[in-house]
Structure formats: C-alpha cells, structure tokens
Amino acid sequence: MPMLSTRRKFLTVSGAAAALALSGSLPEVRSAAAGWTGRPDRRDPFTLGVASGDPLPDAVVIWTRLAPDPLAPFGGMDRRPVEVQWQVAEDDQFRRVVRSGTAKAQPESSHSVHVDVRGLRPWRHYWYRFRVNGQLSPVGRTKTAPAYDAVVPELSLAFASCQAWWEGWYTAYADLAQRDHDVVFFLGDYIYEFGIDRGIRPHSNEPYITQQTVTLDEYRQRYAAYKLDPDLQHAHAVAPWVVTLDDHEVVDNWADAAHPSAPPAQFLVRRANAFRAYWEHMPLRLAQLPKGPDMQLYRRIRYGRLAEFNVLDTRQYRSDQAYGDGTKAPGPETADPARTITGEAQEKWLLDGWSASQTRWNVLAHQTAIARLDTKDGPEVLVPMDTWDGYEASRNRILGGAAQRKVRNLVSIAGDLHRSVASDLKLDFTDPSSATVGAEFVGTSITSGIDGEDLDAGGATLLRENPHLKFGNFQRGYVSCTITPQRWISDYRVVDKVSVQNGTVSTRAKLLVEDGRPGIAEVQQ
C-alpha cells in the first residue's frame, strides 16, 4: 500500500497525540459468581445505555460505557479502573443466568466494557445487564447466530446509516426497535465530525458540539452526545448490531491516509483518535481494537446456510478520489486498474470467500453505492467520485469476480447517499442489456439531510439516466428486510418529518429479489 511508509513513521512524527490515542491496556475479563455485590452509589454510570454485537452461533459481544457525567471529561469518572459485573440470562427476569463475570473498565478505554460472551446456544435470544457499585444498567436483549450448517427458514434484519444528530429526531430508530429484527447492520456515519452552530434539535454552545472533532477527547464527547438519545439506545438494546464505519467517523471523504485537512502523518494521528473512540463506543470484539491508525473492520457474519454477510471497509484502504473528488465525468483515472476502493488484501479476501461460500444469499454490507449513478440529464455523464463510480476497475473486479464464481444471490446493502436507491447490479452499466449479477439496496439516512421529500429533482434525474435503477426516494428512514430461502423482501421505511418529534413512519415501497434470479424482480409502491 502506498501509505505504509507514512504509517511506519506515525509514532515518531506524532508524539504526545499518538500516545494519547494508543495508551492503555485492554479491558480485563474474569469469571465471577452469578450473585451481585457492591455498595449503592447515587450516580447513574449507565447514561449511555447498553449494546450487543457481532453474533456468532456460540457468542456475542455485550457493551456498555461508564459515564455518570457523559459530556464531562472522562465521562465524569475518576482515572481509575472499575470492576463491572455482568450477567447473561435466558429470560428477562434473570431467573436463568447462564453466563456471568466481572470485567475491568479501564480509564484508557474511556471506561468502556466489551465482553465477548462465549458458550451460548445458537439462534436464541438472551438478555444481559451490568452492575457497578449497586447500580443496575438497563437490560438489553440480543440473539446469537444459527449454527453454520443450520437450515434457517427466515431471517429479519434492518440496516441504517447517516444519523446527523442535529438534523433531526431519531424517529426511525423508535420504529426499528418495535419490529423485532434478528440483527441490525449500521453502515457508516454514526457521528458527524462537523462543528455545529445551529440545527433542528436544541443544544447548548458547549465545545463538545460546536467544535470540529480532532482530538481523542473530542471524538469521545461526540459519541457520548449521540448515544444519549433514547431512541438510539432503545434500538441498540433490542437486537445485536453489526457495524462498520464510513467517512464522518473521522472526517468528510477521507481516503486511506489522505485528506486535504492535514499532511498524511498529522492526519493519521486524527485517524487514530477517531478509530479509538469508535471502538470504545461500539459493540466490537478485541480483534477490532485499533492499533494506532489501523483497525481490522472487514469480517464475515454468517446465518446458517441462509446468508453470509461480508462486512466491508471501503475507507481505510482506498486510493484517493479521482479528479480531486466531487462529481465528475468518468475517464482514464476512474478506470485505472491500479486504483482500488477495497485494497488488494480485502478484495482477495472477498473473492476467496465467495469461492468457498455455501449459503443461499451472499451479501455485501458496506458503505456506498456500487451501481452507476449518472447525475446529469442528457448525454453527458457525471458521477460521484466518492462512490464505486470513482473506482471502476474495483467494481469490475468484484462484480466480474462474482459472475465468474457463479455467486448465488448477490445482494449489496449500503448507505451514504442520504437517499433510497434500489438497483440491478450490471456487469457493464453503460449497456442496459448487460448481464445482471445482483441487486443493490441503498438505504437513506436516519436524519442527515433533514426531512427531504418523496422524489426530488436529483432523484428524478437518477431514475431517468440510469435504467438499472428500480426505485428512488429522498425521505429519511431505514430498510427492514425479510429473507427466506426463496426470496428477499426489502421494506423501505420512511419518516414524513424528522424536523419534529414523533413523526409518522410508513412503508414507502417493498422490493423483491427471488432466489436464482439476479436483480430486483418486483417493486410495490
């Protein structure tokens, strides 16, 4: 990779800032008796709620962060380790506790706790909670994945992205939490790094919200501000989440070690800060713990013989955007085979995984649209350089590789666009008669872009200029999916207004993909 030499210089160039991002040890976990101990404390340490994630057939990660004063430095905690008790039970009353223990919340990890609970049974619900000094956390519900060889009759999932806190209320999450999904995928832009001086939601002029995030403490405070939202907490507490990041968890449209805001060595310090805060606030395993400015995020989540999800990272290894970014005409730079959106190692990992796949559905869970998005009316073609349109050779290798390997039922789920776009994935997007190799469902934002409308001018242009597009919408919301061996149904859930509390949520469209028939078979609007 071209930026490796810069990364090797990271520690020597960045000094104290890098040390801050990298300091500390991992949370310590040890076994303990099922009973609780501890003295009462009047402060609530669980203001940021609880979460679970990355389910396996026998395991799941459970998460919390101790923060009695979440927007204060260090969350209002002393700079000392804290023993945190945890329990996992087969019932919500904790009469049948099956796993329990004690984890050490370290100040260097912002007193976050990531417990990789092992020895669970496949494909069943569990309830979990934490306790510190007599204070109980909210109860979370999670669900393990099925056994790898299990025949799964149905899987319910949701996916979401882009939740700019100041641009609206999280009404979509209130709806998501009521629909009993087996798993939730979050596909990027959990926070936004911008400094905010106005917005839909009332907020103070505190630095944690008005200044752009650069330092580790600033990223930590931004996550805390977002996680205080009760609808977001509820959505985390009802189902396991599988997460990946996009650009705004660091800074708008970053690529590898390149961003115009700073030289590479300086930018990598910021990236290390952002990655550290991200891991601290997500239900991720220790395998995802960043090592300075590097974090292993691409991974697989499998649901029996029904579906395998390839969770991608299209930020950390990508070439810089072609033609200086923005929306441009495709050309030699976008077609350059040396340029990549995934990096060589991740591309090989994906293609090798498809060669070995034994599941009915093969899913890409990632950041932004693969399908071509011509944004210009008429014969001129203008496409966004930050999507896969700016990395045509990468797209050709992935979609061509899927066709060569005869990948069964390829589906892409993504976000980033702040609009809903559903497309057929073509081997050649310049030729409408080209073979269709899969289907793509891009979900809109939770709030980013404020209310929107059913179909704006930009969306109408996309539908006119891109015959592979089957559906478009410019409201806020998320996507709820039901998967069986025979069919995939995506419900596009939209909110009429996020600029007010308690907006109305409805299904704007249902889209169907049938087993063995690549592409979108039916759209019900």
C-alpha positions as CSV (number, residue, x, y, z in Angstrom):
1,M,0.0,0.0,0.0
2,P,1.4,3.5,-0.9
3,M,0.9,4.9,2.6
4,L,2.7,2.2,4.6
5,S,5.9,4.2,5.0
6,T,3.8,7.1,6.4
7,R,2.2,4.7,8.9
8,R,5.6,3.4,10.0
9,K,6.6,7.0,10.9
10,F,3.3,7.5,12.7
11,L,4.6,7.2,16.3
12,T,7.8,9.1,15.8
13,V,6.1,12.0,14.0
14,S,3.1,12.4,16.1
15,G,4.5,12.4,19.6
16,A,2.1,13.0,22.5
17,A,-1.1,13.0,20.4
18,A,-0.3,9.5,19.2
19,A,0.5,8.4,22.7
20,L,-2.9,9.6,23.9
21,A,-4.7,7.6,21.1
22,L,-2.7,4.5,21.9
23,S,-2.4,4.5,25.6
24,G,-3.9,1.9,28.0
25,S,-4.5,-1.8,28.2
26,L,-7.3,-4.0,27.1
27,P,-10.4,-4.5,29.3
28,E,-9.7,-7.4,31.6
29,V,-12.4,-10.1,31.9
30,R,-12.5,-12.8,34.5
31,S,-15.2,-15.2,35.8
32,A,-17.2,-14.5,38.9
33,A,-20.2,-15.9,40.8
34,A,-23.7,-15.1,39.5
35,G,-24.7,-13.1,42.6
36,W,-24.2,-9.3,42.8
37,T,-22.1,-7.4,45.3
38,G,-21.3,-3.8,45.8
39,R,-22.4,-0.7,47.7
40,P,-25.1,1.7,46.4
41,D,-24.0,4.8,44.5
42,R,-26.4,7.7,43.8
43,R,-24.8,8.5,40.4
44,D,-26.0,6.5,37.4
45,P,-23.0,5.2,35.5
46,F,-25.1,3.8,32.6
47,T,-26.3,7.0,31.0
48,L,-25.1,5.8,27.5
49,G,-27.1,2.6,27.6
50,V,-26.1,-0.9,26.6
51,A,-25.5,-2.7,23.3
52,S,-24.5,-6.0,21.8
53,G,-23.0,-7.0,18.5
54,D,-21.2,-9.4,16.1
55,P,-23.3,-12.5,16.9
56,L,-21.8,-15.9,16.4
57,P,-23.5,-19.3,16.9
58,D,-22.0,-19.5,20.4
59,A,-21.1,-16.0,21.3
60,V,-22.0,-12.3,21.2
61,V,-20.3,-9.1,22.4
62,I,-22.1,-7.1,25.1
63,W,-21.1,-3.5,25.7
64,T,-21.5,-0.5,28.0
65,R,-19.5,2.5,29.0
66,L,-19.4,4.0,32.5
67,A,-20.2,7.7,32.2
68,P,-22.2,9.3,35.1
69,D,-21.5,12.7,33.6
70,P,-21.2,11.7,29.9
71,L,-20.3,15.1,28.4
72,A,-17.7,16.0,31.0
73,P,-14.0,15.0,30.6
74,F,-13.6,11.2,31.1
75,G,-17.4,10.9,31.4
76,G,-17.2,12.1,34.9
77,M,-15.2,9.1,36.0
78,D,-12.0,9.1,38.1
79,R,-8.9,8.0,36.4
80,R,-9.0,4.5,38.0
81,P,-10.1,1.1,36.8
82,V,-13.6,0.0,37.8
83,E,-14.9,-3.6,38.3
84,V,-18.1,-4.1,36.3
85,Q,-20.2,-7.2,36.9
86,W,-22.2,-8.7,34.0
87,Q,-24.9,-11.3,33.6
88,V,-26.4,-13.1,30.6
89,A,-29.7,-14.9,31.1
90,E,-32.3,-16.9,29.1
91,D,-35.1,-14.7,30.5
92,D,-35.6,-11.0,31.0
93,Q,-36.1,-11.5,34.8
94,F,-32.7,-13.2,35.1
95,R,-34.0,-16.3,36.8
96,R,-31.9,-18.5,34.4
97,V,-28.5,-16.9,34.4
98,V,-26.2,-18.9,32.0
99,R,-23.1,-16.7,32.0
100,S,-21.7,-14.1,34.4
101,G,-18.5,-12.5,35.3
102,T,-16.5,-9.3,36.0
103,A,-14.9,-7.0,33.5
104,K,-12.5,-4.3,34.3
105,A,-13.4,-0.9,32.8
106,Q,-10.1,0.9,32.2
107,P,-9.8,4.7,32.1
108,E,-7.6,4.4,29.0
109,S,-10.6,2.9,27.2
110,S,-12.9,5.6,28.4
111,H,-14.3,3.1,30.9
112,S,-15.9,1.1,28.1
113,V,-16.6,-2.6,28.6
114,H,-16.5,-5.2,25.7
115,V,-17.3,-8.7,27.0
116,D,-17.1,-11.4,24.4
117,V,-19.6,-13.9,26.0
118,R,-18.8,-17.4,24.9
119,G,-20.5,-20.8,25.4
120,L,-24.0,-19.7,24.3
121,R,-26.5,-21.7,22.3
122,P,-27.2,-20.9,18.7
123,W,-30.1,-19.0,17.3
124,R,-31.8,-17.9,20.5
125,H,-32.5,-14.8,22.5
126,Y,-30.6,-13.8,25.6
127,W,-30.9,-10.9,28.0
128,Y,-27.9,-9.1,29.6
129,R,-27.1,-6.4,32.1
130,F,-24.3,-4.8,34.0
131,R,-23.8,-3.6,37.6
132,V,-21.4,-1.2,39.3
133,N,-21.5,-0.3,43.0
134,G,-25.1,-1.3,43.4
135,Q,-26.3,0.4,40.2
136,L,-28.0,-1.7,37.6
137,S,-27.8,-1.0,33.9
138,P,-30.8,-1.2,31.5
139,V,-31.5,-4.7,30.3
140,G,-30.5,-5.5,26.8
141,R,-31.8,-8.3,24.5
142,T,-29.6,-10.0,22.0
143,K,-29.6,-13.0,19.7
144,T,-26.9,-15.5,18.7
145,A,-26.5,-16.6,15.1
146,P,-27.6,-20.0,13.9
147,A,-25.2,-22.9,13.7
148,Y,-23.2,-22.7,10.5
149,D,-24.9,-25.7,8.9
150,A,-28.4,-24.8,10.2
151,V,-31.3,-24.6,7.8
152,V,-32.8,-21.2,8.6
153,P,-36.4,-20.6,7.4
154,E,-36.4,-16.9,7.9
155,L,-34.1,-14.0,8.9
156,S,-35.2,-10.5,9.8
157,L,-32.7,-7.7,9.6
158,A,-32.6,-3.9,9.4
159,F,-29.9,-1.6,8.1
160,A,-29.3,2.1,8.6
161,S,-26.7,4.8,8.2
162,C,-26.0,8.5,8.5
163,Q,-27.5,9.9,11.7
164,A,-26.6,13.5,12.0
165,W,-27.8,14.3,15.5
166,W,-28.5,18.0,14.9
167,E,-30.5,17.5,11.7
168,G,-33.5,15.7,13.2
169,W,-35.1,13.3,15.7
170,Y,-34.4,9.6,15.6
171,T,-38.0,8.6,14.9
172,A,-36.8,5.9,12.5
173,Y,-35.0,4.1,15.4
174,A,-38.2,4.1,17.5
175,D,-39.9,2.3,14.7
176,L,-36.9,0.0,14.0
177,A,-36.9,-1.1,17.7
178,Q,-40.6,-2.2,17.5
179,R,-40.2,-4.6,14.5
180,D,-38.3,-7.5,16.2
181,H,-35.3,-7.8,13.9
182,D,-32.8,-10.6,14.5
183,V,-29.9,-8.3,13.7
184,V,-29.2,-4.6,12.7
185,F,-26.5,-3.5,10.4
186,F,-25.2,0.0,10.7
187,L,-23.3,1.0,7.6
188,G,-21.5,4.2,8.4
189,D,-21.6,7.9,9.7
190,Y,-22.6,7.1,13.2
191,I,-21.4,10.5,14.2
192,Y,-20.5,13.6,12.2
193,E,-17.3,15.4,12.9
194,F,-18.5,18.9,12.0
195,G,-18.7,21.8,14.4
196,I,-22.4,22.6,14.8
197,D,-23.8,26.2,15.4
198,R,-27.4,25.5,14.5
199,G,-29.8,22.6,14.0
200,I,-33.2,21.0,14.4
201,R,-32.6,19.9,18.0
202,P,-32.0,22.4,20.7
203,H,-28.4,22.3,22.0
204,S,-26.1,24.4,24.1
205,N,-23.0,26.2,22.8
206,E,-20.7,23.7,24.6
207,P,-17.4,22.9,22.8
208,Y,-18.3,19.2,22.5
209,I,-20.9,20.1,19.9
210,T,-19.7,23.4,18.3
211,Q,-16.1,22.5,17.6
212,Q,-15.0,20.0,15.0
213,T,-13.7,16.7,16.4
214,V,-9.9,16.2,16.1
215,T,-8.6,15.0,19.5
216,L,-9.5,11.8,21.2
217,D,-11.5,13.6,23.9
218,E,-13.5,15.5,21.3
219,Y,-14.4,12.3,19.5
220,R,-15.4,10.7,22.8
221,Q,-17.6,13.6,23.7
222,R,-19.3,13.5,20.3
223,Y,-20.1,9.8,20.6
224,A,-21.5,10.5,24.1
225,A,-23.7,13.3,22.8
226,Y,-25.2,11.0,20.2
227,K,-25.6,8.0,22.5
228,L,-27.6,10.0,25.0
229,D,-30.5,9.8,22.5
230,P,-33.2,7.4,24.0
231,D,-34.4,6.1,20.6
232,L,-30.9,5.2,19.6
233,Q,-30.3,3.5,23.0
234,H,-33.5,1.5,22.5
235,A,-32.6,0.3,19.1
236,H,-29.2,-0.9,20.4
237,A,-30.9,-2.6,23.4
238,V,-33.3,-4.8,21.4
239,A,-31.0,-6.6,18.9
240,P,-27.3,-7.2,18.2
241,W,-25.7,-4.7,15.8
242,V,-23.0,-5.3,13.2
243,V,-21.2,-2.1,12.5
244,T,-18.8,-0.6,10.0
245,L,-17.7,3.0,9.6
246,D,-17.6,5.4,6.7
247,D,-16.0,8.9,6.4
248,H,-17.7,11.1,9.1
249,E,-16.5,8.9,11.9
250,V,-13.1,10.5,11.0
251,V,-13.6,13.4,8.6
252,D,-15.6,14.0,5.4
253,N,-14.4,11.9,2.4
254,W,-11.1,10.8,3.8
255,A,-9.3,8.1,1.8
256,D,-6.5,5.9,3.4
257,A,-4.0,8.4,4.8
258,A,-5.1,11.3,2.5
259,H,-7.3,14.2,3.4
260,P,-6.8,17.9,2.5
261,S,-7.2,19.0,6.1
262,A,-3.7,17.9,7.1
263,P,-0.4,16.2,5.9
264,P,-0.6,12.4,6.0
265,A,1.4,12.0,9.2
266,Q,-0.7,14.5,11.0
267,F,-4.0,13.1,9.6
268,L,-3.0,9.6,10.8
269,V,-3.0,11.0,14.4
270,R,-6.5,12.2,13.9
271,R,-7.5,8.9,12.4
272,A,-6.0,7.0,15.3
273,N,-8.0,9.2,17.7
274,A,-11.2,8.6,15.7
275,F,-10.7,4.9,15.5
276,R,-10.0,4.6,19.2
277,A,-13.2,6.5,20.1
278,Y,-15.2,4.5,17.6
279,W,-14.1,1.1,19.1
280,E,-14.7,2.4,22.6
281,H,-18.4,3.1,21.8
282,M,-19.3,0.2,19.6
283,P,-20.1,-3.5,20.5
284,L,-16.9,-4.8,18.8
285,R,-14.5,-7.6,19.8
286,L,-10.9,-7.1,20.8
287,A,-10.0,-8.2,17.3
288,Q,-11.2,-4.9,16.1
289,L,-9.3,-2.9,18.7
290,P,-7.3,-0.3,16.7
291,K,-3.5,-0.4,16.5
292,G,-2.8,3.3,16.1
293,P,-4.4,4.4,12.8
294,D,-5.2,0.8,11.7
295,M,-8.3,-1.2,12.5
296,Q,-9.4,-4.6,11.2
297,L,-13.0,-4.0,10.3
298,Y,-13.8,-6.3,7.4
299,R,-15.2,-9.6,8.6
300,R,-17.9,-12.1,7.9
301,I,-21.2,-12.8,9.8
302,R,-23.0,-16.0,8.8
303,Y,-26.5,-17.1,9.4
304,G,-26.5,-20.8,8.8
305,R,-27.0,-21.9,5.3
306,L,-29.2,-19.0,4.6
307,A,-27.0,-15.9,4.3
308,E,-23.4,-14.8,4.7
309,F,-22.6,-11.1,5.2
310,N,-19.3,-9.7,4.0
311,V,-18.8,-6.6,6.0
312,L,-16.5,-4.3,4.1
313,D,-14.3,-1.3,4.9
314,T,-14.1,0.9,1.8
315,R,-12.3,3.9,3.5
316,Q,-9.1,2.6,5.1
317,Y,-7.5,1.1,2.0
318,R,-8.9,3.1,-0.9
319,S,-7.0,5.2,-3.3
320,D,-7.5,8.9,-3.2
321,Q,-10.6,10.1,-5.0
322,A,-10.2,10.6,-8.8
323,Y,-10.0,14.0,-10.3
324,G,-9.9,15.7,-6.9
325,D,-13.2,14.3,-5.7
326,G,-16.7,15.8,-6.3
327,T,-18.9,14.8,-9.2
328,K,-17.0,14.5,-12.5
329,A,-17.1,12.7,-15.8
330,P,-15.6,9.2,-15.7
331,G,-12.3,8.9,-17.5
332,P,-8.9,7.2,-17.5
333,E,-8.3,7.9,-13.8
334,T,-11.6,6.3,-12.7
335,A,-10.8,3.3,-14.9
336,D,-7.2,2.9,-13.8
337,P,-6.8,-0.7,-12.7
338,A,-4.1,0.4,-10.1
339,R,-6.7,2.3,-8.2
340,T,-8.8,0.5,-5.6
341,I,-11.7,1.1,-3.2
342,T,-11.1,-2.0,-1.1
343,G,-7.4,-2.6,-1.2
344,E,-5.8,-5.7,-2.6
345,A,-5.9,-7.8,0.5
346,Q,-9.6,-7.2,1.2
347,E,-10.5,-7.8,-2.4
348,K,-8.8,-11.2,-2.4
349,W,-10.5,-12.0,1.0
350,L,-13.9,-11.2,-0.5
351,L,-13.4,-13.2,-3.8
352,D,-11.8,-16.1,-1.9
353,G,-14.8,-16.1,0.5
354,W,-17.2,-16.2,-2.4
355,S,-15.4,-19.2,-3.9
356,A,-16.0,-21.1,-0.6
357,S,-19.5,-19.8,0.1
358,Q,-22.2,-22.4,0.9
359,T,-25.1,-20.0,1.7
360,R,-28.2,-19.2,-0.3
361,W,-27.7,-15.5,-0.1
362,N,-24.3,-13.7,-0.4
363,V,-24.4,-10.1,0.9
364,L,-22.1,-7.1,0.8
365,A,-22.7,-4.9,3.9
366,H,-20.8,-1.8,3.2
367,Q,-20.7,2.0,2.9
368,T,-21.8,3.4,-0.5
369,A,-23.4,2.6,-3.9
370,I,-21.8,0.1,-6.3
371,A,-24.3,0.9,-9.0
372,R,-23.5,3.6,-11.5
373,L,-25.2,7.0,-10.6
374,D,-25.3,9.3,-13.6
375,T,-26.4,12.6,-12.0
376,K,-26.6,14.7,-15.2
377,D,-29.6,14.9,-17.6
378,G,-28.8,14.3,-21.2
379,P,-25.9,12.6,-23.0
380,E,-23.2,14.0,-20.7
381,V,-22.3,11.6,-17.8
382,L,-21.4,12.9,-14.4
383,V,-20.8,10.5,-11.5
384,P,-19.7,10.9,-7.9
385,M,-16.0,10.2,-7.4
386,D,-16.5,9.0,-3.8
387,T,-18.7,6.0,-4.6
388,W,-17.7,2.9,-6.6
389,D,-18.2,5.1,-9.7
390,G,-14.8,6.6,-8.9
391,Y,-13.2,3.1,-8.8
392,E,-14.5,1.4,-11.9
393,A,-11.7,-1.2,-12.0
394,S,-12.5,-2.3,-8.4
395,R,-16.2,-2.5,-9.3
396,N,-15.4,-4.6,-12.4
397,R,-13.2,-7.0,-10.5
398,I,-15.8,-7.5,-7.8
399,L,-18.9,-7.9,-10.0
400,G,-16.9,-9.8,-12.6
401,G,-15.5,-12.0,-9.9
402,A,-18.9,-12.7,-8.6
403,A,-20.1,-13.7,-12.1
404,Q,-17.1,-15.9,-12.7
405,R,-17.6,-17.7,-9.4
406,K,-21.3,-18.1,-10.0
407,V,-22.0,-16.4,-6.7
408,R,-25.6,-17.3,-5.7
409,N,-28.0,-14.4,-5.0
410,L,-25.6,-11.5,-4.6
411,V,-27.1,-8.6,-2.7
412,S,-25.5,-5.3,-1.8
413,I,-26.7,-3.2,1.2
414,A,-25.3,0.2,1.6
415,G,-25.9,3.8,2.7
416,D,-24.1,7.2,2.4
417,L,-26.2,8.8,-0.2
418,H,-28.9,10.3,2.1
419,R,-31.5,8.9,-0.3
420,S,-33.0,5.5,-1.1
421,V,-31.8,3.9,-4.3
422,A,-32.5,0.3,-5.4
423,S,-30.7,-1.0,-8.5
424,D,-29.8,-4.0,-10.5
425,L,-26.1,-4.6,-10.5
426,K,-24.8,-5.0,-14.0
427,L,-21.6,-6.3,-15.5
428,D,-21.5,-3.2,-17.7
429,F,-23.5,-0.2,-16.6
430,T,-23.1,1.5,-19.9
431,D,-25.0,-1.2,-21.6
432,P,-28.6,-1.8,-20.4
433,S,-28.7,-5.2,-22.0
434,S,-25.6,-6.3,-20.0
435,A,-25.9,-9.3,-17.6
436,T,-27.4,-8.6,-14.2
437,V,-25.3,-10.2,-11.5
438,G,-27.1,-9.0,-8.3
439,A,-29.3,-6.5,-6.6
440,E,-28.4,-3.4,-4.5
441,F,-30.4,-1.7,-1.8
442,V,-29.0,1.6,-0.7
443,G,-30.8,3.0,2.4
444,T,-31.4,6.6,3.1
445,S,-30.2,8.4,6.2
446,I,-31.7,8.3,9.7
447,T,-31.7,12.1,9.8
448,S,-28.9,13.5,7.6
449,G,-30.5,16.0,5.1
450,I,-33.4,16.8,7.4
451,D,-36.9,16.0,6.1
452,G,-36.4,15.6,2.3
453,E,-39.3,14.8,0.0
454,D,-40.7,11.8,-1.8
455,L,-38.8,12.4,-5.1
456,D,-36.6,15.5,-5.5
457,A,-35.1,16.7,-8.8
458,G,-31.9,14.9,-8.3
459,G,-33.7,11.6,-7.7
460,A,-35.8,12.1,-10.8
461,T,-32.6,12.6,-12.8
462,L,-31.1,9.4,-11.4
463,L,-34.2,7.4,-12.4
464,R,-34.2,8.9,-15.9
465,E,-30.5,8.5,-16.6
466,N,-29.8,5.1,-15.0
467,P,-32.1,2.3,-16.4
468,H,-30.7,-0.2,-13.9
469,L,-32.3,1.9,-11.0
470,K,-35.7,0.5,-10.0
471,F,-36.7,2.8,-7.1
472,G,-35.7,6.1,-5.6
473,N,-36.9,8.2,-2.6
474,F,-35.5,11.3,-0.8
475,Q,-37.0,11.0,2.7
476,R,-35.4,9.8,5.9
477,G,-35.7,6.3,7.3
478,Y,-34.1,2.8,7.2
479,V,-34.6,-0.5,5.5
480,S,-36.2,-3.6,7.0
481,C,-35.6,-6.9,5.3
482,T,-37.1,-10.4,5.5
483,I,-35.0,-13.2,4.0
484,T,-36.1,-16.7,3.3
485,P,-34.5,-19.4,1.1
486,Q,-36.9,-18.4,-1.7
487,R,-37.0,-14.6,-1.5
488,W,-35.5,-11.3,-0.2
489,I,-38.0,-8.6,0.6
490,S,-36.8,-5.0,1.4
491,D,-39.3,-2.7,3.1
492,Y,-38.2,0.9,2.7
493,R,-39.5,2.6,5.9
494,V,-39.7,6.4,5.6
495,V,-40.4,9.2,8.1
496,D,-42.7,12.0,7.0
497,K,-40.7,14.6,9.1
498,V,-37.6,14.3,11.3
499,S,-37.7,18.0,12.0
500,V,-40.4,17.3,14.6
501,Q,-40.7,14.7,17.3
502,N,-42.9,11.7,16.8
503,G,-43.1,11.9,13.0
504,T,-45.1,9.2,11.1
505,V,-43.3,6.2,9.8
506,S,-44.7,4.2,6.9
507,T,-43.5,1.7,4.2
508,R,-42.8,3.6,1.0
509,A,-42.0,0.5,-1.1
510,K,-41.5,-3.2,-1.0
511,L,-38.9,-4.7,-3.3
512,L,-38.5,-8.4,-4.1
513,V,-35.5,-10.5,-5.1
514,E,-36.2,-14.1,-5.9
515,D,-33.8,-17.0,-5.4
516,G,-31.9,-17.8,-8.5
517,R,-32.9,-14.6,-10.4
518,P,-30.3,-11.9,-10.1
519,G,-31.7,-8.4,-9.7
520,I,-34.9,-6.9,-8.5
521,A,-37.9,-8.9,-9.6
522,E,-40.7,-6.6,-8.3
523,V,-41.3,-3.2,-6.8
524,Q,-44.5,-2.5,-4.9
525,Q,-45.0,1.2,-4.3
